[in-house]
Amino acid sequence: MRIRTLLMIGLLALGVGVALTMAQERDFVEPTEADIGLDNSFFFRIRTPAAGYKVSEREKVVNERIVAILSCHKPGPVTIAPINGKPTIYVDGVKLVTVYPRDAEANKATMMEVATVWAANLRAGLPKVMPGAHPNGPARPACVCPGGPQVSVQK
C-alpha cells in the first residue's frame, strides 16, 4: 500500500513536471533580432534567419566565433570576401559572419553595403573591447591557437 502511494505521488509529480515544461515551450517566442557586440560595443544586428539558421542560432554561432577569435590572440584585420557570391566578414582570416539577401532586405541595402557597415563597426569596436587589437592592420596568417587547429566554430 505504501509503495503504491509513493508510486502514485511520483507519477503525479512527473505529470505536473511534463505539463509545466510543455507550457514553457509553448510560451517561448523566437527572437526576431539579435544584437552582436561585446562590453557595450555594438557591432551589428541580425534581423533575419538565414541559411537554415534561426536568428537565435545565428547569434549563438557568431558569438562563439567572436569568443574563439578573441581567445586566440589580439585580432588582426577585419576583411570582407565572397563565399558563393555572398559577402563574408573575416576577423584575422577567421570567418565571422556571412551577409545574406534577407539581411540586405531587412536593412534596406545591398548585401555588400550591409557587410561594409558591419565590418566598419567591428573595426571601430574591437579595439575598445580588446586594447591592442589591429582590425585595420595588415593581413596575417589565419588565427592559430597554440596547441590547436585554426579557429573554426560550426553550428
Helices and strands as residue ranges (DSSP letters): H 2-27, E 34-38, E 41-46, H 55-72, E 78-83, E 86-91, E 94-98, H 101-106, H 111-129
